[in-house]
Amino acid sequence: MAMEHSKTLIILILMFSTQPVLSIQCQDGDTRSGYPSPIVNGFEQCIEQTQFCFNGFWNGPELYSYCDNPTESCDTAPHGSVEFGFTSLSAPCFKASRTCIDGVWNGPELFDVCE
């Protein structure tokens, strides 16, 4: 009878849990960290999140042990960044922009000033 009661309790916990349950190998109060997605793109960042152990179950967002952003940046500018400037250092002065796309600037060479 005790075994049947335990099965019912586990089923009820699973039915009313709003978060994924990944395993039952934890002690109440334990926490573990990971990433909610194994891959992000562009301006997205890999942000660590935490699961908590409650009644022997891990509760919280599904977690991955790694996270990668495969889009390449342009020096220190992340993928998708837009730069504004001038197309030359001297007159005539035309404003322009360029966009970083997978590690390559798409657009003209830009200058901060034009005189």
Secondary structure, DSSP 8 states (H G I E B T S, - for coil): -HHHHHHHHHHHHHHH--S----S---TT-EEEEBS-SB--TT-----EEEEEETTEEESS--BS--B--S--BTTB-TT-EEEEES-SSSS--EEEEEEETTEEES---BS---
